[in-house]
Amino acid sequence: MKMLDTDVVVIGSGPSGLAAACSAAENGSQVLILEKGNSMGGGVKGGNGLFAVESRLQKEKQLAFTKEDAFKFLMDYTHWKVDAQLVSAYINKSASTIAWLENMGINFIDVVAYFIGAQYTWHFKDPASPAFTEAIFEKAKTYGASIKLDTSAKSLIKEENRVVGVIAEDKLWQQIEIRAKAVIIASGGFGGNKDWIKKYTGYEHGVDLYTFAFPEVQGDGIQMAWDAGAGKSDMMMNTHVCLPDPFGGPGGTGFELGSFRQPNLMVNIDGERIMNEEIMRSPGFAGNAVHRQKNGCAFMIFDEAANEYYDTGWDFVMSKLPIAKSNNLRALIKKAQTEGYEHLFMADSLEELSTVTGIELQGLKKTMAEYNQACEHGRDDMFYKQAKYLRPLTKPKFYAARFFQGGYGSLGGIKINCKTEVVTEAGAAIPGLYAVGNDANSIYNGSYPFVISGNVSSFCYNSGRIAGENAAAYIRG
């Protein structure tokens, strides 16, 4: 067996792993990154933006949302069921992480809200800037950090209750024993493990949940931590309402973001209206409402008049996709019809729509009559949707888009403290072991808060920085 020695081993080279590696290296540690794939960067290569409060951009725009506001919001949002110390450490780190990335050449061009009424926390970089992960890795290399690609961590080495290294395996199945003073787990979660998704979150992939396809993300690091005595944290999927999408990307992200995430009538398979459709602008909440229905799905109903209306523009415009005028809804409908897309239906009558969708006809007719009456009166006494979004559905063709719960990835699994030290079920730190990013993110209590968006990416970078700093301090003694 080949033998290596280093100060810090980082398992995974996604955003959290690279942030941890760079942070540990800039604080004086020799760092080796293990990446089981054949390229650096992880599944998302770092994304386009991240959450922060009290950043340079926010101060320039005179935005009043503070660290205190963010902390109070997130703790109230989660009913104080999450680790307040970890939340505080993360939020208080966020502005300095924006500056940290700017010093690496990342140019942040704006801070936006995910939807009208959300907070301005989502920091977007100039597309011409290097990817976050590329910039961080280049900086980490200047401090002496190195990476081994095609090398999988298999188990942790533990002696006298301390983690002192990793057993790894290269692409030729040769084992490597890497002795280290600290190990940081950043393996990306379990979002590609269908069995774990069902076991730990209750969703069944491809039945009531459609996710991004990251087959390499299997929960390896989480299992290694558990085997070493780590406690289990809350485990969830980072969910959003979606149309399963063969056209624009996995998880429903391209096909429906601008075109279908609008406040049109939503009904379940029994034809019953299920929500105030204004919450379609908040994908996490809308996904929750859809998932609790029979078969884990619901249908957005609209008509030809809606098509004509959307020729002039959207009701909801995401800041990330500032589309002033819609001209692609009809094109998407035509594409779906041509290619036999199974989640978009059209019909000349409600009877035909019921037949092709399976929606119960009498329930659909009753709901449509009640909804159209509410539209005529300009008042929604069931769910209180604003009058400006109440438009009757009377003009054939009729359309139905079948929505499910979508998933960006998994969150949680390894229990950590505010220093990102891995802890036992009893809360005792396991010396020499840290966990970051999706492997350890359990700060949302079941639903991702799109109202302060950019959180998952931001938790990766910030928890990585925190882990690197603390691992280096642990080594120094």
C-alpha positions in Angstrom: 0.0 0.0 0.0 1.3 3.5 -0.9 1.8 5.8 2.0 1.5 9.6 2.0 1.6 12.3 4.7 0.0 15.7 4.8 -1.5 18.2 7.3 -5.1 18.2 6.0 -7.0 15.9 3.6 -10.1 17.3 2.0 -12.5 14.8 0.6 -14.2 16.3 -2.4 -13.3 19.2 -4.7 -16.7 21.0 -5.0 -17.3 24.5 -3.7 -17.2 23.5 0.0 -14.1 21.3 -0.4 -12.1 23.8 -2.4 -13.1 26.6 0.0 -11.9 24.4 2.9 -8.7 23.5 1.1 -7.8 27.1 0.3 -8.7 28.3 3.8 -6.6 25.7 5.5 -3.7 26.3 3.1 -3.7 30.1 3.5 -3.6 29.5 7.2 -0.4 27.5 6.9 -1.4 23.9 6.4 -0.2 21.5 3.8 -3.4 20.4 2.0 -4.2 17.4 -0.2 -7.6 17.2 -2.0 -9.1 13.9 -3.0 -11.5 13.9 -5.9 -13.1 10.7 -7.1 -14.1 12.2 -10.4 -11.8 13.0 -13.3 -12.1 16.8 -13.0 -12.1 19.4 -10.2 -15.1 21.4 -9.3 -17.9 19.1 -8.1 -21.3 18.7 -9.7 -22.2 22.3 -10.2 -18.8 23.9 -10.6 -19.7 26.5 -8.1 -22.9 28.0 -9.4 -23.6 31.6 -10.4 -24.2 33.4 -7.1 -24.4 33.2 -3.3 -26.1 34.6 -0.3 -24.5 37.3 1.9 -25.5 40.1 4.1 -23.8 43.5 4.8 -21.6 43.0 1.7 -19.9 45.8 -0.3 -22.6 45.6 -3.0 -25.5 45.7 -0.5 -23.9 48.7 1.2 -23.5 50.4 -2.1 -27.2 49.8 -2.9 -28.1 51.0 0.6 -29.9 47.8 1.4 -31.1 47.7 5.0 -31.2 43.9 5.5 -28.6 43.2 8.1 -26.8 40.2 9.7 -29.2 40.6 12.6 -32.2 40.6 10.3 -31.0 37.5 8.5 -30.3 35.6 11.7 -33.7 36.4 13.2 -35.4 35.6 9.9 -33.8 32.2 9.5 -34.3 31.2 13.1 -37.9 32.2 13.0 -38.3 30.5 9.6 -37.0 27.2 11.2 -38.9 27.6 14.5 -35.5 27.5 16.2 -35.1 23.8 15.4 -31.7 24.3 14.0 -28.3 25.1 15.5 -28.4 28.8 16.3 -24.6 29.0 16.8 -23.9 27.4 13.4 -26.5 29.8 11.7 -24.8 32.8 13.4 -21.3 31.7 12.4 -22.4 31.2 8.8 -24.3 34.5 8.5 -21.5 36.5 10.2 -18.9 35.0 7.8 -20.9 35.7 4.6 -19.9 39.3 3.8 -16.2 38.5 4.3 -16.5 35.5 1.9 -17.7 37.8 -0.9 -14.6 40.0 -0.3 -12.5 36.8 -0.1 -13.8 35.7 -3.6 -13.4 39.2 -5.0 -9.7 39.2 -4.0 -9.4 36.0 -6.2 -10.7 37.9 -9.2 -14.4 37.2 -9.0 -16.3 40.2 -10.1 -19.8 40.4 -8.5 -22.0 42.6 -10.6 -25.3 42.7 -8.7 -27.2 41.6 -5.7 -30.8 40.6 -6.4 -33.9 39.2 -4.9 -35.2 35.8 -6.1 -38.7 37.2 -6.5 -40.7 40.3 -5.6 -40.9 40.5 -1.9 -37.8 38.5 -1.2 -34.6 39.9 0.3 -31.7 41.2 -1.8 -29.2 38.6 -0.7 -28.3 36.8 -4.0 -24.9 38.0 -5.2 -24.3 37.4 -8.9 -20.9 37.3 -10.6 -20.0 38.6 -14.0 -20.2 35.7 -16.5 -16.8 36.8 -17.8 -15.3 36.1 -14.4 -13.7 32.7 -13.8 -15.9 30.0 -12.2 -15.8 30.2 -8.4 -14.2 26.8 -8.1 -11.5 27.6 -10.7 -10.6 30.8 -8.9 -10.4 29.2 -5.5 -8.4 26.3 -6.7 -5.9 28.6 -8.4 -5.5 30.5 -5.2 -5.2 27.3 -3.1 -2.4 26.1 -5.4 -0.4 29.3 -4.6 -0.4 28.2 -1.0 0.8 24.7 -1.9 -2.4 22.8 -2.0 -2.6 19.8 -4.4 -5.2 17.5 -5.8 -5.5 13.8 -6.7 -8.2 13.2 -9.3 -9.7 9.7 -9.9 -9.0 9.0 -6.2 -11.8 7.9 -3.9 -11.7 8.2 -0.1 -12.9 4.8 1.3 -12.6 5.1 5.0 -11.2 7.2 7.8 -8.3 6.2 10.0 -9.1 6.7 13.6 -6.7 6.2 16.5 -7.5 6.9 20.2 -10.7 8.6 19.2 -8.9 11.0 16.8 -9.2 10.9 13.0 -5.6 10.7 11.7 -6.0 10.1 8.0 -7.8 8.4 5.1 -7.7 5.2 3.2 -8.1 6.0 -0.5 -8.2 4.2 -3.8 -7.0 5.3 -7.1 -8.4 4.6 -10.6 -6.3 1.4 -10.8 -7.9 0.2 -7.5 -4.6 0.6 -5.7 -5.0 1.6 -2.1 -3.3 4.6 -0.5 -2.9 5.3 3.2 -2.8 9.0 3.7 -1.8 10.1 7.2 -3.1 13.6 8.2 -3.6 15.7 11.2 -7.1 16.7 10.1 -9.7 15.5 7.6 -12.5 17.7 6.1 -15.4 15.8 4.5 -16.9 17.7 1.5 -18.3 14.9 -0.6 -21.4 16.7 -1.8 -24.2 14.8 0.0 -26.3 11.9 -1.2 -28.4 13.5 -4.0 -27.4 10.8 -6.5 -28.3 7.9 -4.3 -31.9 6.9 -5.0 -32.0 4.3 -2.1 -30.8 6.9 0.4 -33.2 9.5 -0.9 -36.1 7.1 -0.3 -34.8 5.8 3.1 -33.9 9.2 4.6 -36.3 11.6 3.0 -39.3 9.5 1.9 -39.2 10.6 -1.7 -39.0 8.1 -4.6 -36.9 9.4 -7.4 -38.7 9.5 -10.7 -42.1 9.0 -9.0 -42.7 12.0 -6.7 -39.3 13.6 -7.0 -37.3 14.7 -10.0 -33.7 15.8 -9.3 -30.6 16.9 -11.0 -28.6 13.9 -12.1 -25.3 13.8 -10.1 -24.7 10.0 -10.0 -21.3 10.4 -8.3 -22.9 12.0 -5.2 -23.7 8.8 -3.2 -23.2 9.8 0.4 -19.7 8.3 0.7 -18.4 11.0 3.0 -21.5 10.8 5.2 -21.2 7.1 5.6 -17.5 7.4 6.5 -18.3 10.0 9.2 -21.1 7.8 10.6 -18.7 4.8 10.7 -16.3 7.0 12.7 -18.9 7.8 15.3 -20.5 11.0 13.9 -24.1 11.8 14.8 -26.8 12.1 12.2 -28.2 15.5 11.4 -31.5 16.2 9.7 -31.5 15.0 6.1 -33.6 16.6 3.4 -33.8 17.3 -0.3 -33.3 20.9 -1.4 -36.7 21.0 -3.2 -38.6 23.2 -5.6 -41.7 22.9 -7.7 -40.8 21.6 -11.2 -41.9 20.1 -14.5 -39.7 17.1 -15.2 -37.7 18.6 -18.1 -36.2 16.8 -21.1 -35.7 20.1 -22.9 -34.0 22.7 -20.7 -32.1 20.7 -18.1 -32.6 18.3 -15.3 -35.0 18.8 -12.5 -37.3 21.1 -14.5 -35.0 24.1 -14.4 -35.0 25.2 -18.0 -38.4 24.2 -19.3 -40.6 25.9 -16.8 -38.7 28.7 -14.9 -40.0 31.6 -16.9 -42.8 30.0 -18.9 -44.8 28.0 -16.4 -43.9 29.4 -12.9 -46.9 31.7 -13.1 -50.0 32.2 -10.9 -52.4 30.1 -13.0 -55.0 27.8 -11.4 -53.5 24.7 -9.7 -55.6 21.6 -9.1 -54.9 18.1 -7.9 -55.9 14.8 -9.6 -59.4 15.1 -8.0 -59.8 18.5 -9.7 -59.6 20.4 -6.4 -57.8 23.7 -6.2 -54.8 23.4 -3.9 -53.3 26.8 -3.1 -52.9 30.5 -3.6 -51.1 30.3 -6.9 -49.0 33.4 -6.1 -46.7 31.1 -4.1 -45.4 29.8 -7.5 -42.9 32.6 -7.2 -41.5 30.8 -4.1 -40.5 27.4 -5.6 -39.9 25.7 -2.2 -43.3 26.5 -0.8 -45.1 25.6 -4.1 -43.3 22.3 -4.2 -44.5 21.5 -0.7 -48.1 22.2 -1.7 -47.8 20.0 -4.8 -46.1 17.1 -3.1 -48.7 16.7 -0.4 -51.3 15.9 -3.1 -52.4 12.5 -4.2 -49.6 10.9 -6.4 -47.4 13.8 -5.4 -48.4 15.9 -8.3 -50.7 18.8 -9.3 -51.7 20.4 -12.6 -51.4 24.0 -13.7 -54.5 24.9 -15.8 -54.5 27.7 -18.3 -56.3 28.5 -21.6 -55.7 30.2 -24.9 -56.5 33.6 -23.4 -53.6 33.0 -21.0 -51.3 32.3 -24.0 -52.4 35.6 -25.5 -51.8 37.4 -22.2 -48.3 35.9 -21.9 -47.5 37.2 -25.3 -47.3 40.6 -23.7 -45.2 39.6 -20.7 -45.0 37.6 -17.5 -46.8 38.0 -14.2 -43.7 36.8 -12.3 -40.2 37.6 -13.4 -37.3 36.1 -11.6 -34.4 38.5 -11.0 -32.1 35.9 -12.4 -34.0 35.7 -15.6 -35.2 39.2 -16.3 -37.5 38.4 -19.2 -39.5 41.5 -20.2 -41.6 39.8 -22.8 -42.6 36.2 -23.3 -42.5 34.8 -26.8 -41.4 31.2 -26.0 -44.5 29.7 -24.2 -46.1 28.9 -27.5 -42.9 27.5 -28.8 -42.5 25.3 -25.8 -46.0 24.0 -26.2 -45.4 23.2 -29.8 -42.1 21.5 -28.9 -43.8 19.4 -26.2 -46.5 18.4 -28.7 -44.1 17.5 -31.4 -41.8 15.5 -29.2 -44.5 13.8 -27.1 -43.7 15.4 -23.8 -45.7 13.5 -21.2 -46.3 16.3 -18.6 -48.0 18.9 -20.8 -51.5 18.3 -22.1 -53.9 20.2 -24.3 -57.5 19.8 -25.2 -60.5 21.5 -26.8 -62.8 20.9 -23.8 -62.7 20.2 -20.1 -64.1 16.7 -20.9 -61.1 16.0 -23.2 -58.7 17.6 -20.7 -60.0 15.3 -18.0 -59.5 12.3 -20.3 -55.9 13.0 -21.3 -54.8 14.1 -17.8 -56.8 11.7 -15.6 -58.1 14.7 -13.6 -61.6 13.8 -12.2 -64.1 15.5 -14.5 -66.8 16.6 -12.0 -64.2 17.9 -9.6 -62.5 19.9 -12.4 -65.8 21.3 -13.6 -66.8 22.4 -10.1 -63.5 24.0 -9.5 -63.4 25.8 -12.8 -66.9 27.2 -12.2 -66.0 28.4 -8.7 -62.7 29.9 -9.9 -64.2 31.7 -12.9 -66.9 33.1 -10.6 -64.1 34.4 -8.3 -62.4 35.9 -11.3 -65.6 37.7 -12.4 -66.1 39.1 -8.9 -62.4 40.0 -8.5 -62.2 38.3 -5.1 -60.7 34.9 -4.1 -62.4 33.9 -0.8 -60.7 30.5 -0.8 -57.0 31.3 -0.9 -57.0 35.1 -1.3 -55.0 35.5 -4.5 -54.8 39.1 -5.6 -57.4 40.3 -8.0 -54.8 41.2 -10.6 -54.0 37.5 -11.0 -57.6 36.4 -11.3 -58.3 35.7 -14.9 -61.2 33.4 -16.0 -60.4 30.2 -17.9 -63.0 30.0 -20.7 -61.3 30.1 -24.0 -60.2 26.8 -25.6 -57.7 25.4 -26.1 -57.2 24.3 -22.5 -53.8 23.3 -21.2 -52.5 21.4 -18.2 -48.9 21.2 -17.0 -48.2 18.4 -14.5 -45.9 19.6 -11.7 -44.0 17.5 -9.2 -41.5 18.2 -6.4 -38.1 18.8 -7.9 -34.7 18.5 -6.1 -31.5 20.5 -6.6 -29.6 18.0 -4.3 -29.5 16.7 -0.8 -28.8 18.5 2.5 -27.5 17.2 5.8 -26.4 13.9 7.2 -23.3 14.7 9.3 -23.8 16.4 12.7 -21.4 19.3 13.2 -21.0 22.3 15.6 -20.4 25.9 14.8 -16.7 25.3 14.2 -17.8 22.6 11.6 -16.2 20.0 13.8 -18.0 16.6 13.4 -19.7 15.7 16.6 -21.2 12.5 18.1 -24.9 12.1 18.8 -24.1 13.4 22.3 -22.5 16.5 20.9 -18.8 15.7 21.6 -16.4 16.8 18.9 -14.4 14.0 17.1 -10.8 15.5 17.1 -9.4 16.0 13.7 -12.7 15.6 11.7 -14.7 18.3 10.0 -17.6 18.3 7.6 -18.9 21.0 5.3 -21.3 21.9 2.5 -24.2 19.6 1.6 -22.8 16.8 3.8 -23.5 18.9 6.9 -26.1 21.6 5.9 -29.0 21.1 8.3 -30.0 24.8 8.9 -33.4 24.9 7.1 -35.7 22.6 9.0 -37.2 21.0 5.9 -37.7 23.7 3.3 -35.1 25.9 1.6 -35.8 29.6 2.2 -35.9 31.1 -1.3 -36.8 34.5 0.3 -33.1 34.8 1.2 -31.8 33.0 -1.8 -28.2 31.8 -2.5 -28.0 29.9 0.7 -26.9 26.5 -0.3 -23.9 27.7 -2.4 -23.1 30.3 0.3 -23.2 27.6 3.1 -20.7 25.6 1.0 -18.2 28.4 0.7 -18.6 29.7 4.2 -18.6 26.4 6.0 -15.6 25.5 4.0 -13.7 28.6 5.1 -14.7 28.0 8.7 -13.5 24.4 8.5 -10.2 25.3 6.9 -9.5 27.9 9.5 -10.4 25.7 12.4 -8.5 22.7 11.1 -5.4 24.8 10.7 -5.8 26.1 14.2 -6.3 22.6 15.5 -3.1 21.5 13.9 -1.1 24.4 15.3 -2.5 23.5 18.7 
